[in-house]
């Protein structure tokens, strides 16, 4: 299985290098399939994800803040190696210190103690898709993944990189049988991350859907712009975007 995935990744990388383009020119090679998957995801969102997200909003603010802090702390496990791969050693050092302090003194990240100690959270989340973009790998074709949502060939390769050993949290939960963590810990954290993001952007996505002649095309444009800005580490704010937590679903 791993051999097949490695061959698949190598093929996708070749296709991505051969399809370098700007966010505006990314090809929607699989539009028919993408639109069908998008419709499926929308149905799932309306039936399950959005109602859960609205219920999540009703939780006391300290609980939501603590949960968001834990998820942000966990994201450092992927951000740090990508900081290093991108040559940003200073930020990697700050994020490593933040991870160490918040995981211990901050009780797994519930409290952002590092911020109070002067280790300011002034970084963007990084992933392997962004690193590939930094290295000059083109986006390849646009993709809609079931449940995970918008992606590209390049970002899908980045996602596969995480589950093939690039995500320490995945490694200690799903890949390794330890007495401290279970497979479900990983999946619950990823699901909660998605709900956390969705709850922050309910009105933004509702407005985008209402005001779009083609909601699918609007989401595609928003995603590709957002990814381009993340790779460039741009601070420009896109309308309808609540924060930098497009995820990851990361994620994707």
PLY file of the C-alpha trace (Angstrom):
ply
format ascii 1.0
element vertex 252
property float x
property float y
property float z
element edge 251
property int vertex1
property int vertex2
end_header
0.00 0.00 0.00
2.77 2.43 0.91
4.57 1.59 -2.34
1.43 2.41 -4.30
0.99 5.71 -2.46
4.60 6.68 -3.10
4.19 6.01 -6.82
0.92 7.96 -6.78
2.57 10.92 -5.04
5.48 10.89 -7.50
3.02 10.93 -10.41
1.05 13.82 -8.92
4.24 15.78 -8.33
5.25 15.35 -11.97
1.82 16.56 -13.04
2.07 19.52 -10.67
5.47 20.58 -11.99
4.05 20.39 -15.49
1.10 22.59 -14.57
2.63 25.64 -12.94
0.14 28.49 -13.02
-1.32 31.40 -11.10
-4.34 30.94 -8.85
-6.53 32.46 -11.55
-5.32 29.93 -14.18
-5.55 26.68 -12.22
-7.37 24.16 -14.38
-10.57 22.55 -13.18
-9.75 19.33 -15.04
-12.37 17.28 -13.19
-15.16 19.86 -13.00
-18.00 17.39 -13.52
-16.80 15.10 -10.75
-15.82 18.09 -8.60
-19.30 19.59 -8.83
-20.88 16.25 -7.88
-18.56 15.93 -4.88
-19.20 19.57 -3.97
-22.97 18.89 -3.97
-22.41 15.85 -1.74
-20.30 17.90 0.67
-22.93 20.64 0.73
-25.64 18.13 1.59
-23.46 16.74 4.39
-22.80 20.26 5.63
-26.47 21.25 5.70
-27.56 18.01 7.36
-24.80 17.51 9.92
-21.84 19.91 10.01
-23.64 23.26 10.09
-26.15 22.21 12.81
-23.29 20.86 14.96
-21.33 24.07 14.35
-24.28 26.18 15.48
-24.59 24.03 18.61
-20.84 24.41 19.21
-21.31 28.19 19.18
-23.62 27.90 22.18
-20.86 26.48 24.37
-19.38 28.92 26.92
-16.64 31.10 25.44
-13.90 29.71 27.78
-14.57 26.19 26.46
-14.41 27.31 22.82
-11.29 29.36 23.46
-9.56 26.48 25.22
-10.54 24.07 22.45
-9.27 26.46 19.79
-6.01 26.86 21.73
-5.49 23.09 21.91
-6.10 22.73 18.16
-3.74 25.60 17.43
-1.10 23.99 19.64
-1.48 20.65 17.82
-1.13 22.38 14.46
2.43 23.31 15.43
3.38 19.65 15.01
2.97 20.10 11.26
3.83 23.79 11.09
7.29 23.40 12.67
8.71 20.85 10.19
7.34 22.94 7.35
8.95 26.07 8.80
12.23 24.16 8.67
11.65 22.84 5.14
10.94 26.41 4.01
14.16 27.65 5.62
12.38 29.77 8.25
14.43 28.57 11.22
13.65 31.57 13.42
9.90 30.96 13.23
10.49 27.22 13.71
12.34 28.02 16.95
9.56 30.29 18.23
6.89 27.73 17.38
8.89 24.94 19.04
9.19 27.01 22.22
5.47 27.81 22.11
4.62 24.13 21.65
6.82 23.09 24.57
5.53 25.74 26.97
1.85 25.46 26.10
1.84 21.65 26.09
3.36 21.51 29.58
2.58 24.63 31.60
-0.44 25.44 29.46
-1.95 21.96 29.99
-1.84 20.58 26.43
-2.41 24.05 25.06
-5.65 24.97 26.83
-3.95 28.13 28.04
-1.65 30.21 25.85
1.02 30.64 28.52
3.69 31.19 25.85
1.97 34.39 24.76
2.20 35.74 28.31
5.90 34.84 28.38
6.59 36.94 25.31
6.49 34.13 22.74
3.99 35.95 20.58
1.75 33.99 18.26
2.57 35.84 15.06
2.86 32.99 12.62
0.70 31.36 9.96
-0.12 27.68 9.93
2.07 25.85 7.45
1.51 22.52 5.71
3.25 20.37 3.12
1.15 21.77 0.28
2.40 25.26 1.12
5.97 24.01 1.30
5.66 22.41 -2.13
4.34 25.74 -3.39
7.33 27.52 -1.84
9.58 25.07 -3.67
7.99 26.01 -6.98
5.63 23.06 -7.46
2.59 24.11 -9.47
-0.94 23.62 -8.18
-1.92 21.06 -10.78
-5.65 20.59 -11.29
-8.28 21.79 -8.84
-9.93 19.02 -6.80
-12.89 18.67 -4.46
-12.30 15.88 -1.97
-15.18 14.11 -0.22
-15.71 15.60 3.26
-12.29 17.35 3.18
-13.44 19.87 0.57
-11.40 22.08 -1.82
-7.88 21.07 -2.75
-5.49 20.82 -5.68
-3.22 18.06 -6.93
-0.33 19.69 -5.07
-2.27 20.13 -1.83
-3.53 16.54 -2.03
0.09 15.41 -2.22
0.73 17.52 0.88
-2.13 15.80 2.67
-0.77 12.37 1.73
2.64 13.43 3.00
1.11 14.06 6.41
-0.41 10.59 6.69
2.74 8.92 5.37
4.79 10.14 8.31
4.84 13.92 8.09
2.37 14.54 10.91
3.69 13.54 14.35
0.18 13.64 15.84
-1.02 11.13 13.22
2.05 9.01 13.86
1.51 8.64 17.61
-2.26 8.10 17.37
-3.17 6.19 14.21
0.14 4.62 13.11
1.53 3.65 16.52
-0.24 1.57 19.13
0.58 3.40 22.35
-0.97 3.27 25.80
-1.43 7.04 25.83
-3.34 7.77 22.60
-5.99 6.09 20.46
-6.83 6.36 16.77
-9.98 8.20 17.72
-7.96 10.99 19.36
-6.63 11.98 15.95
-9.97 11.81 14.16
-11.80 13.64 16.94
-9.22 16.42 16.88
-9.54 16.79 13.10
-13.32 16.74 13.25
-13.35 19.32 16.04
-10.96 21.49 14.04
-13.43 21.44 11.15
-16.35 22.29 13.41
-14.34 25.07 15.04
-13.56 26.59 11.63
-17.14 26.17 10.37
-18.59 27.82 13.48
-16.41 30.89 12.92
-17.57 31.25 9.33
-21.29 30.43 9.31
-22.40 33.93 8.27
-19.48 34.34 5.85
-20.34 31.19 3.91
-24.08 31.90 4.05
-23.49 35.36 2.56
-21.18 33.93 -0.08
-23.78 31.33 -1.07
-26.63 33.85 -1.19
-24.68 36.42 -3.21
-23.02 34.00 -5.63
-24.43 33.19 -9.04
-22.29 30.05 -8.94
-21.42 29.03 -5.36
-19.08 26.29 -6.56
-17.05 28.75 -8.65
-16.96 31.26 -5.78
-15.61 28.69 -3.32
-13.04 27.57 -5.88
-11.83 31.13 -6.39
-11.74 31.82 -2.64
-9.78 28.66 -1.91
-7.20 29.23 -4.64
-6.69 32.86 -3.59
-6.37 31.84 0.04
-3.78 29.17 -0.74
-1.79 31.57 -2.89
-1.74 34.13 -0.07
-0.66 31.52 2.48
2.26 30.48 0.28
3.27 34.12 -0.18
2.64 34.82 3.54
0.49 37.74 2.47
-1.50 39.68 5.08
-4.18 40.78 2.61
-7.68 39.95 3.84
-10.14 38.31 1.46
-13.82 39.21 1.76
-15.93 36.46 3.44
-12.82 35.09 5.14
-13.05 35.12 8.94
-9.44 34.20 9.69
-6.57 32.08 8.47
-8.12 28.79 9.55
-9.23 27.53 6.11
-8.32 24.21 6.77
-6.47 22.57 6.78
-9.28 20.14 6.73
-6.68 20.59 5.91
-7.60 20.38 6.57
-6.48 19.27 2.99
0 1
1 2
2 3
3 4
4 5
5 6
6 7
7 8
8 9
9 10
10 11
11 12
12 13
13 14
14 15
15 16
16 17
17 18
18 19
19 20
20 21
21 22
22 23
23 24
24 25
25 26
26 27
27 28
28 29
29 30
30 31
31 32
32 33
33 34
34 35
35 36
36 37
37 38
38 39
39 40
40 41
41 42
42 43
43 44
44 45
45 46
46 47
47 48
48 49
49 50
50 51
51 52
52 53
53 54
54 55
55 56
56 57
57 58
58 59
59 60
60 61
61 62
62 63
63 64
64 65
65 66
66 67
67 68
68 69
69 70
70 71
71 72
72 73
73 74
74 75
75 76
76 77
77 78
78 79
79 80
80 81
81 82
82 83
83 84
84 85
85 86
86 87
87 88
88 89
89 90
90 91
91 92
92 93
93 94
94 95
95 96
96 97
97 98
98 99
99 100
100 101
101 102
102 103
103 104
104 105
105 106
106 107
107 108
108 109
109 110
110 111
111 112
112 113
113 114
114 115
115 116
116 117
117 118
118 119
119 120
120 121
121 122
122 123
123 124
124 125
125 126
126 127
127 128
128 129
129 130
130 131
131 132
132 133
133 134
134 135
135 136
136 137
137 138
138 139
139 140
140 141
141 142
142 143
143 144
144 145
145 146
146 147
147 148
148 149
149 150
150 151
151 152
152 153
153 154
154 155
155 156
156 157
157 158
158 159
159 160
160 161
161 162
162 163
163 164
164 165
165 166
166 167
167 168
168 169
169 170
170 171
171 172
172 173
173 174
174 175
175 176
176 177
177 178
178 179
179 180
180 181
181 182
182 183
183 184
184 185
185 186
186 187
187 188
188 189
189 190
190 191
191 192
192 193
193 194
194 195
195 196
196 197
197 198
198 199
199 200
200 201
201 202
202 203
203 204
204 205
205 206
206 207
207 208
208 209
209 210
210 211
211 212
212 213
213 214
214 215
215 216
216 217
217 218
218 219
219 220
220 221
221 222
222 223
223 224
224 225
225 226
226 227
227 228
228 229
229 230
230 231
231 232
232 233
233 234
234 235
235 236
236 237
237 238
238 239
239 240
240 241
241 242
242 243
243 244
244 245
245 246
246 247
247 248
248 249
249 250
250 251
